[in-house]
Amino acid sequence: MTAPRPGAPLRPVPALLNKVPEATLLFWIVKICSTTVGETGADYLNGTLGFGLTGTTAVVAVLLAVGLVAQFTARRYIPALYWANVVVISVVGTLFSDNLVDGFGVPLWLSTTIFGTALAVTFVTWFAVERTLSIHSIVTRRRETFYWLAILFAFALGTSAGDWFAEGMGLGYLPSAAVFAAAIGVVAVARFVFRANAVLTFWIAYVLTRPLGASLGDLLSQTKHDGGLGFGTTWTSDAFLVVILLGVAAMTLQGRRRGPSAARSAGLPALD
């Protein structure tokens, strides 16, 4: 392979090598479902199965460690592996918040501030080291580490913020979901109408979908006495898991159709 001439522009990184998916409509649908399962799944393990916060945290932490080792070892983006990690890390994010609030008595406004600060520090450090926060260039282990760390804090922040709005401020689950959905709508308008920065709007929307999913999960699963619709954590989790599985299957099929042609256009061997 011939080395690029000094001063010559670098070729764009082939999409085939990127370790994360494109932010399509299907991506956002599966993302919201994943955040919802993160909320209801944590409640299911903690309450319905009786694991408790400590037991649930230990089990899910092991699952996340195994999943991330597989993710970092993989040579390319694998939809099933990637989204399995998103679901598990969503549960972990919920547990981070629940352990602080329920286990240590930290107020929701303070836990929201703590996780917001942690996410901001992650982004600042990531940009200082890599000079980009783009999801289109997650091609090194260091960038992948920053990416998953940002996701973890985004989920924890979203859980605390969603609970703060719904419970701490007394808005209730449905109004809280409406607030976050409207905020996402504003971000979408800023991006597609006013051409706001793509990276900035992506991460804002990514953070906001977490409290939206958490509010929807609580709305559907919590009892009517607690302001929910009373479907329970089992049925709610199962319903959203079905949507996730269908979405991941669709992404896998799309990847198989694009894979060989993308590899040929990039001058690389196809990864079957």
Phi, psi and omega in degrees: 000131182280132179289145179295147178294147176304130179086352180285145180294141179285145176290144176300146178293127180301139181299334181299329184272347182292139187267003180228158184282163173288151183274070178272177177300319179298322176304312184292325178297311181293324179299312180297318178297322179296319179292326177294315178296327177301321180287307184287328179294318177297317178295324180295312180293319184289310186263304185297314179274348175075025179290332186078165183299316183293313180295317179296318179299317181295314181297312184290327178298320178295315179300318180294318179300315179295316181296319181288327175299316178295320180296315181289332180282331182299146181274346185208177177287122176242110187308312183298317180292314181301310186286333173298319178293323179297316179298314182293317181291335174293319176296318179298318178301319176298317182292325175304311181293314182296323179294320178293313186284308184276324183278323185244002176071023179286130179299150183299323180295326181284319177296323176298317179295318181298311182289328175296319177294317179298320179293318179298318178297320178299314180295316181297315180294317179303311182292322180297325183275317188255345181064020176198148173243016185291140176277356182273002183224036178276079188237003176232159181294326179295314178295322178295324177297313177300319182300309182288329175294319177297319179297317180301310181291329177296319179292318178296317178299315181297322178297311181296317181295318179297316178292325179296314179293312187286318186254311182297318179268353177073022180286331186091164187288316182294311176300323178296316177300320180296320179298312182289325176295320178295321178296320177295322177299320178297318179297319179297318178296317179300322182284309190270339179260313184259004175057043176295162184305130186294318182293315180298312182293326177300310185290327175296313179296322181298317179293317184291331180293338179292305178295332175297311179296320179297317179295319178296318179298315178293322179301316183282324189267328184289156181292160179297329178297328181265010176096006179258188181262351172081022179282343178086159183288329182293305182295320180296313179298315181298318182297315181287330176295323177299316178297319179299314180299318178295318179295318179294322177298318178296318178297321179297316178296318178298319180295322180292326179287324183274336189307302182299318181292323178294322180294317180297319181292333179270355181075028183240158175288143179292140179259095183272000000 
